[in-house]
Amino acid sequence: ERAAAGETGGSATLRRWYVYGVSAGALLFLVHSTARLIELLWRQALAPGSADLVNVVAAPVAAAPIALGVWVFHWRWSNQSATAEDDRRSVLRTVYLLTVLGAAVAVTLTQVSQVLYYALSRLLGVERPGGVNEPLPLLLGGPVAFGIVYAIAWIYHRRILTHETAAYPDSPRRLGVRRLYRYLVALVSIA
């Protein structure tokens, strides 16, 4: 029906709310599940037998492919549909990109700072940094896994934002988006 009748106004906006809302939720669930799986496998590799591996990794192993499928389906829909050109100019796509970028930047920088905190604390002789009494390799599992996975999401979406800002330079909104992105990264970095 959309292909036959076209899509404008509220109809397009409603579809975009759905597509970008589901895309953001699925992507954030995907990166979290993937990072959690890597962290659990890391811990299991360094401390074998500390937990029942099947029960420990069952949830992220099940969640990651489902979230990936949902995200890929909706992301492709927004990029390859008959309305893809209009979608790339929409405010909701920008909101999606900035939401994902904000989350990815915040988690990446938080986890990198956690890695530095644990490493420097141990280097300076603090036995229990933050009250945690685990060997350094075990402590680093979570922050490294989450930092890497969220950094990949950050890089991917930053490239999309850069590409789309360059592709539509005539849009004053795009210039605002570039500034907003820089301010967002600065704010998260300061925090």
BAVONU-469847 format. One record per residue (C-alpha): residue in three letters; residue number from 1; x, y, z. Coordinates in nm, 4 decimals. Layout:
// residues N
<site rodren="ALA" vexmar="NUM" X="X" Y="Y" Z="Z"/>
...
// end
This chain:
// residues 191
<site rodren="GLU" vexmar="1" X="0.0000" Y="0.0000" Z="0.0000"/>
<site rodren="ARG" vexmar="2" X="0.2831" Y="0.2380" Z="0.0818"/>
<site rodren="ALA" vexmar="3" X="0.4462" Y="0.1731" Z="-0.2579"/>
<site rodren="ALA" vexmar="4" X="0.1170" Y="0.2308" Z="-0.4413"/>
<site rodren="ALA" vexmar="5" X="-0.0071" Y="0.5342" Z="-0.2498"/>
<site rodren="GLY" vexmar="6" X="0.3183" Y="0.6911" Z="-0.1470"/>
<site rodren="GLU" vexmar="7" X="0.4141" Y="0.8094" Z="0.1952"/>
<site rodren="THR" vexmar="8" X="0.4045" Y="1.1629" Z="0.3251"/>
<site rodren="GLY" vexmar="9" X="0.3425" Y="1.3535" Z="0.6425"/>
<site rodren="GLY" vexmar="10" X="0.2203" Y="1.1592" Z="0.9441"/>
<site rodren="SER" vexmar="11" X="0.2430" Y="0.8238" Z="0.7701"/>
<site rodren="ALA" vexmar="12" X="0.6145" Y="0.8688" Z="0.7033"/>
<site rodren="THR" vexmar="13" X="0.6763" Y="1.0031" Z="1.0510"/>
<site rodren="LEU" vexmar="14" X="0.4961" Y="0.7144" Z="1.2173"/>
<site rodren="ARG" vexmar="15" X="0.6966" Y="0.4581" Z="1.0181"/>
<site rodren="ARG" vexmar="16" X="1.0208" Y="0.6378" Z="1.1024"/>
<site rodren="TRP" vexmar="17" X="0.9386" Y="0.6404" Z="1.4735"/>
<site rodren="TYR" vexmar="18" X="0.8868" Y="0.2662" Z="1.4523"/>
<site rodren="VAL" vexmar="19" X="1.1898" Y="0.1854" Z="1.2347"/>
<site rodren="TYR" vexmar="20" X="1.4400" Y="0.4024" Z="1.4189"/>
<site rodren="GLY" vexmar="21" X="1.3038" Y="0.3207" Z="1.7636"/>
<site rodren="VAL" vexmar="22" X="1.3282" Y="-0.0526" Z="1.7021"/>
<site rodren="SER" vexmar="23" X="1.6680" Y="-0.0088" Z="1.5328"/>
<site rodren="ALA" vexmar="24" X="1.8097" Y="0.1805" Z="1.8310"/>
<site rodren="GLY" vexmar="25" X="1.6717" Y="-0.0662" Z="2.0844"/>
<site rodren="ALA" vexmar="26" X="1.7885" Y="-0.3713" Z="1.8904"/>
<site rodren="LEU" vexmar="27" X="2.1339" Y="-0.2263" Z="1.8273"/>
<site rodren="LEU" vexmar="28" X="2.1900" Y="-0.1338" Z="2.1913"/>
<site rodren="PHE" vexmar="29" X="2.0666" Y="-0.4777" Z="2.2975"/>
<site rodren="LEU" vexmar="30" X="2.2983" Y="-0.6366" Z="2.0394"/>
<site rodren="VAL" vexmar="31" X="2.6123" Y="-0.4546" Z="2.1471"/>
<site rodren="HIS" vexmar="32" X="2.5372" Y="-0.5130" Z="2.5151"/>
<site rodren="SER" vexmar="33" X="2.4739" Y="-0.8867" Z="2.4621"/>
<site rodren="THR" vexmar="34" X="2.7840" Y="-0.9238" Z="2.2469"/>
<site rodren="ALA" vexmar="35" X="3.0034" Y="-0.7436" Z="2.4988"/>
<site rodren="ARG" vexmar="36" X="2.8588" Y="-0.9497" Z="2.7821"/>
<site rodren="LEU" vexmar="37" X="2.9280" Y="-1.2713" Z="2.5892"/>
<site rodren="ILE" vexmar="38" X="3.2890" Y="-1.1685" Z="2.5260"/>
<site rodren="GLU" vexmar="39" X="3.3308" Y="-1.0786" Z="2.8928"/>
<site rodren="LEU" vexmar="40" X="3.1906" Y="-1.4153" Z="3.0064"/>
<site rodren="LEU" vexmar="41" X="3.4099" Y="-1.6097" Z="2.7640"/>
<site rodren="TRP" vexmar="42" X="3.7119" Y="-1.4045" Z="2.8752"/>
<site rodren="ARG" vexmar="43" X="3.6420" Y="-1.4883" Z="3.2405"/>
<site rodren="GLN" vexmar="44" X="3.5864" Y="-1.8543" Z="3.1570"/>
<site rodren="ALA" vexmar="45" X="3.9140" Y="-1.8692" Z="2.9624"/>
<site rodren="LEU" vexmar="46" X="4.1117" Y="-1.7157" Z="3.2502"/>
<site rodren="ALA" vexmar="47" X="3.9321" Y="-1.8980" Z="3.5324"/>
<site rodren="PRO" vexmar="48" X="3.8028" Y="-2.2260" Z="3.3862"/>
<site rodren="GLY" vexmar="49" X="3.5433" Y="-2.4040" Z="3.5904"/>
<site rodren="SER" vexmar="50" X="3.4477" Y="-2.0930" Z="3.7866"/>
<site rodren="ALA" vexmar="51" X="3.0956" Y="-2.1211" Z="3.6485"/>
<site rodren="ASP" vexmar="52" X="2.8845" Y="-2.3536" Z="3.4368"/>
<site rodren="LEU" vexmar="53" X="2.9746" Y="-2.2216" Z="3.0893"/>
<site rodren="VAL" vexmar="54" X="2.6499" Y="-2.3316" Z="2.9226"/>
<site rodren="ASN" vexmar="55" X="2.4307" Y="-2.1570" Z="3.1793"/>
<site rodren="VAL" vexmar="56" X="2.6519" Y="-1.8491" Z="3.1892"/>
<site rodren="VAL" vexmar="57" X="2.6590" Y="-1.7789" Z="2.8148"/>
<site rodren="ALA" vexmar="58" X="2.3113" Y="-1.9051" Z="2.7216"/>
<site rodren="ALA" vexmar="59" X="2.1371" Y="-1.5675" Z="2.7506"/>
<site rodren="PRO" vexmar="60" X="2.3834" Y="-1.3572" Z="2.5477"/>
<site rodren="VAL" vexmar="61" X="2.4287" Y="-1.6345" Z="2.2884"/>
<site rodren="ALA" vexmar="62" X="2.0525" Y="-1.6410" Z="2.2363"/>
<site rodren="ALA" vexmar="63" X="2.0010" Y="-1.2654" Z="2.2508"/>
<site rodren="ALA" vexmar="64" X="2.2796" Y="-1.1443" Z="2.0201"/>
<site rodren="PRO" vexmar="65" X="2.1684" Y="-1.3135" Z="1.6948"/>
<site rodren="ILE" vexmar="66" X="1.8049" Y="-1.2170" Z="1.7497"/>
<site rodren="ALA" vexmar="67" X="1.8985" Y="-0.8545" Z="1.8171"/>
<site rodren="LEU" vexmar="68" X="2.1298" Y="-0.8597" Z="1.5134"/>
<site rodren="GLY" vexmar="69" X="1.8501" Y="-0.9868" Z="1.2903"/>
<site rodren="VAL" vexmar="70" X="1.6022" Y="-0.7274" Z="1.4152"/>
<site rodren="TRP" vexmar="71" X="1.8546" Y="-0.4449" Z="1.3782"/>
<site rodren="VAL" vexmar="72" X="1.9738" Y="-0.5489" Z="1.0297"/>
<site rodren="PHE" vexmar="73" X="1.6168" Y="-0.5876" Z="0.9037"/>
<site rodren="HIS" vexmar="74" X="1.5071" Y="-0.2443" Z="1.0263"/>
<site rodren="TRP" vexmar="75" X="1.8310" Y="-0.0681" Z="0.9348"/>
<site rodren="ARG" vexmar="76" X="1.8157" Y="-0.2070" Z="0.5790"/>
<site rodren="TRP" vexmar="77" X="1.4507" Y="-0.1120" Z="0.5566"/>
<site rodren="SER" vexmar="78" X="1.5419" Y="0.2479" Z="0.6339"/>
<site rodren="ASN" vexmar="79" X="1.8293" Y="0.2453" Z="0.3839"/>
<site rodren="GLN" vexmar="80" X="1.6893" Y="0.0493" Z="0.0905"/>
<site rodren="SER" vexmar="81" X="1.3201" Y="0.1274" Z="0.0821"/>
<site rodren="ALA" vexmar="82" X="1.1514" Y="0.3504" Z="-0.1728"/>
<site rodren="THR" vexmar="83" X="1.1571" Y="0.6266" Z="0.0885"/>
<site rodren="ALA" vexmar="84" X="1.5258" Y="0.5902" Z="0.1817"/>
<site rodren="GLU" vexmar="85" X="1.6210" Y="0.9265" Z="0.0322"/>
<site rodren="ASP" vexmar="86" X="1.3557" Y="1.1064" Z="0.2391"/>
<site rodren="ASP" vexmar="87" X="1.4579" Y="0.9070" Z="0.5472"/>
<site rodren="ARG" vexmar="88" X="1.8177" Y="1.0212" Z="0.5185"/>
<site rodren="ARG" vexmar="89" X="1.6978" Y="1.3802" Z="0.5405"/>
<site rodren="SER" vexmar="90" X="1.4618" Y="1.3189" Z="0.8328"/>
<site rodren="VAL" vexmar="91" X="1.5051" Y="1.4507" Z="1.1842"/>
<site rodren="LEU" vexmar="92" X="1.4207" Y="1.1108" Z="1.3320"/>
<site rodren="ARG" vexmar="93" X="1.7163" Y="0.9486" Z="1.1572"/>
<site rodren="THR" vexmar="94" X="1.9381" Y="1.2136" Z="1.3112"/>
<site rodren="VAL" vexmar="95" X="1.7809" Y="1.1485" Z="1.6505"/>
<site rodren="TYR" vexmar="96" X="1.8520" Y="0.7769" Z="1.6040"/>
<site rodren="LEU" vexmar="97" X="2.2149" Y="0.8398" Z="1.5080"/>
<site rodren="LEU" vexmar="98" X="2.2745" Y="1.0789" Z="1.7977"/>
<site rodren="THR" vexmar="99" X="2.1053" Y="0.8446" Z="2.0469"/>
<site rodren="VAL" vexmar="100" X="2.3207" Y="0.5525" Z="1.9415"/>
<site rodren="LEU" vexmar="101" X="2.6317" Y="0.7690" Z="1.9260"/>
<site rodren="GLY" vexmar="102" X="2.5616" Y="0.9130" Z="2.2704"/>
<site rodren="ALA" vexmar="103" X="2.5257" Y="0.5673" Z="2.4230"/>
<site rodren="ALA" vexmar="104" X="2.8292" Y="0.4304" Z="2.2384"/>
<site rodren="VAL" vexmar="105" X="3.0494" Y="0.7252" Z="2.3319"/>
<site rodren="ALA" vexmar="106" X="2.9409" Y="0.7142" Z="2.6964"/>
<site rodren="VAL" vexmar="107" X="2.9977" Y="0.3403" Z="2.7374"/>
<site rodren="THR" vexmar="108" X="3.3242" Y="0.3369" Z="2.5419"/>
<site rodren="LEU" vexmar="109" X="3.4797" Y="0.6223" Z="2.7371"/>
<site rodren="THR" vexmar="110" X="3.3542" Y="0.4866" Z="3.0687"/>
<site rodren="GLN" vexmar="111" X="3.5001" Y="0.1438" Z="3.0005"/>
<site rodren="VAL" vexmar="112" X="3.8331" Y="0.2786" Z="2.8742"/>
<site rodren="SER" vexmar="113" X="3.8614" Y="0.4894" Z="3.1905"/>
<site rodren="GLN" vexmar="114" X="3.7816" Y="0.1761" Z="3.3949"/>
<site rodren="VAL" vexmar="115" X="4.0656" Y="-0.0120" Z="3.2230"/>
<site rodren="LEU" vexmar="116" X="4.3044" Y="0.2733" Z="3.3011"/>
<site rodren="TYR" vexmar="117" X="4.1805" Y="0.2918" Z="3.6601"/>
<site rodren="TYR" vexmar="118" X="4.2357" Y="-0.0786" Z="3.7260"/>
<site rodren="ALA" vexmar="119" X="4.5719" Y="-0.0887" Z="3.5469"/>
<site rodren="LEU" vexmar="120" X="4.7109" Y="0.2248" Z="3.7136"/>
<site rodren="SER" vexmar="121" X="4.5796" Y="0.1206" Z="4.0547"/>
<site rodren="ARG" vexmar="122" X="4.7580" Y="-0.2125" Z="4.0324"/>
<site rodren="LEU" vexmar="123" X="5.0698" Y="-0.0470" Z="3.8926"/>
<site rodren="LEU" vexmar="124" X="5.0739" Y="0.1887" Z="4.1935"/>
<site rodren="GLY" vexmar="125" X="5.0321" Y="-0.1022" Z="4.4327"/>
<site rodren="VAL" vexmar="126" X="4.6627" Y="-0.0780" Z="4.5202"/>
<site rodren="GLU" vexmar="127" X="4.5599" Y="-0.4367" Z="4.5921"/>
<site rodren="ARG" vexmar="128" X="4.1836" Y="-0.3869" Z="4.5770"/>
<site rodren="PRO" vexmar="129" X="4.1022" Y="-0.1014" Z="4.3390"/>
<site rodren="GLY" vexmar="130" X="3.7426" Y="0.0000" Z="4.3935"/>
<site rodren="GLY" vexmar="131" X="3.7112" Y="-0.2710" Z="4.6576"/>
<site rodren="VAL" vexmar="132" X="3.7415" Y="-0.5484" Z="4.3995"/>
<site rodren="ASN" vexmar="133" X="3.9735" Y="-0.8334" Z="4.4896"/>
<site rodren="GLU" vexmar="134" X="4.0333" Y="-1.0130" Z="4.1599"/>
<site rodren="PRO" vexmar="135" X="4.3426" Y="-1.0609" Z="3.9475"/>
<site rodren="LEU" vexmar="136" X="4.3980" Y="-0.7791" Z="3.6976"/>
<site rodren="PRO" vexmar="137" X="4.3249" Y="-0.9920" Z="3.3869"/>
<site rodren="LEU" vexmar="138" X="3.9829" Y="-1.0846" Z="3.5296"/>
<site rodren="LEU" vexmar="139" X="3.9126" Y="-0.7238" Z="3.6251"/>
<site rodren="LEU" vexmar="140" X="3.9851" Y="-0.6053" Z="3.2729"/>
<site rodren="GLY" vexmar="141" X="3.7528" Y="-0.8545" Z="3.1006"/>
<site rodren="GLY" vexmar="142" X="3.4336" Y="-0.6507" Z="3.1259"/>
<site rodren="PRO" vexmar="143" X="3.5760" Y="-0.3057" Z="3.0544"/>
<site rodren="VAL" vexmar="144" X="3.7800" Y="-0.4286" Z="2.7571"/>
<site rodren="ALA" vexmar="145" X="3.4894" Y="-0.6235" Z="2.6060"/>
<site rodren="PHE" vexmar="146" X="3.2367" Y="-0.3439" Z="2.6492"/>
<site rodren="GLY" vexmar="147" X="3.4864" Y="-0.0788" Z="2.5380"/>
<site rodren="ILE" vexmar="148" X="3.5718" Y="-0.2596" Z="2.2150"/>
<site rodren="VAL" vexmar="149" X="3.2161" Y="-0.3542" Z="2.1164"/>
<site rodren="TYR" vexmar="150" X="3.0699" Y="-0.0110" Z="2.1891"/>
<site rodren="ALA" vexmar="151" X="3.3654" Y="0.1552" Z="2.0125"/>
<site rodren="ILE" vexmar="152" X="3.2801" Y="-0.0434" Z="1.6990"/>
<site rodren="ALA" vexmar="153" X="2.9207" Y="0.0835" Z="1.7177"/>
<site rodren="TRP" vexmar="154" X="3.0553" Y="0.4368" Z="1.7718"/>
<site rodren="ILE" vexmar="155" X="3.2868" Y="0.4192" Z="1.4691"/>
<site rodren="TYR" vexmar="156" X="3.0195" Y="0.2696" Z="1.2427"/>
<site rodren="HIS" vexmar="157" X="2.7539" Y="0.5266" Z="1.3286"/>
<site rodren="ARG" vexmar="158" X="3.0023" Y="0.8142" Z="1.3244"/>
<site rodren="ARG" vexmar="159" X="3.0898" Y="0.7211" Z="0.9658"/>
<site rodren="ILE" vexmar="160" X="2.7227" Y="0.7190" Z="0.8718"/>
<site rodren="LEU" vexmar="161" X="2.6701" Y="1.0587" Z="1.0327"/>
<site rodren="THR" vexmar="162" X="2.9774" Y="1.2003" Z="0.8566"/>
<site rodren="HIS" vexmar="163" X="2.8720" Y="1.0564" Z="0.5202"/>
<site rodren="GLU" vexmar="164" X="2.5169" Y="1.1852" Z="0.5450"/>
<site rodren="THR" vexmar="165" X="2.6246" Y="1.5276" Z="0.6659"/>
<site rodren="ALA" vexmar="166" X="2.8556" Y="1.5555" Z="0.3636"/>
<site rodren="ALA" vexmar="167" X="2.5903" Y="1.4202" Z="0.1256"/>
<site rodren="TYR" vexmar="168" X="2.3341" Y="1.6819" Z="0.2281"/>
<site rodren="PRO" vexmar="169" X="2.5365" Y="1.9980" Z="0.2912"/>
<site rodren="ASP" vexmar="170" X="2.2436" Y="2.2174" Z="0.1921"/>
<site rodren="SER" vexmar="171" X="2.0553" Y="2.1250" Z="0.5050"/>
<site rodren="PRO" vexmar="172" X="2.1123" Y="2.3676" Z="0.7947"/>
<site rodren="ARG" vexmar="173" X="2.0028" Y="2.0848" Z="1.0192"/>
<site rodren="ARG" vexmar="174" X="2.3054" Y="1.8813" Z="0.9134"/>
<site rodren="LEU" vexmar="175" X="2.5431" Y="2.1568" Z="1.0206"/>
<site rodren="GLY" vexmar="176" X="2.3642" Y="2.1643" Z="1.3535"/>
<site rodren="VAL" vexmar="177" X="2.3988" Y="1.7873" Z="1.3783"/>
<site rodren="ARG" vexmar="178" X="2.7740" Y="1.8074" Z="1.3284"/>
<site rodren="ARG" vexmar="179" X="2.7999" Y="2.0661" Z="1.6047"/>
<site rodren="LEU" vexmar="180" X="2.5679" Y="1.8692" Z="1.8301"/>
<site rodren="TYR" vexmar="181" X="2.7772" Y="1.5558" Z="1.7822"/>
<site rodren="ARG" vexmar="182" X="3.0959" Y="1.7385" Z="1.8784"/>
<site rodren="TYR" vexmar="183" X="2.9288" Y="1.8900" Z="2.1845"/>
<site rodren="LEU" vexmar="184" X="2.7848" Y="1.5515" Z="2.2801"/>
<site rodren="VAL" vexmar="185" X="3.1271" Y="1.3847" Z="2.2670"/>
<site rodren="ALA" vexmar="186" X="3.2833" Y="1.6735" Z="2.4614"/>
<site rodren="LEU" vexmar="187" X="3.0113" Y="1.6573" Z="2.7273"/>
<site rodren="VAL" vexmar="188" X="3.0418" Y="1.2804" Z="2.7705"/>
<site rodren="SER" vexmar="189" X="3.4215" Y="1.3081" Z="2.7792"/>
<site rodren="ILE" vexmar="190" X="3.4110" Y="1.5728" Z="3.0504"/>
<site rodren="ALA" vexmar="191" X="3.1577" Y="1.3737" Z="3.2513"/>
// end
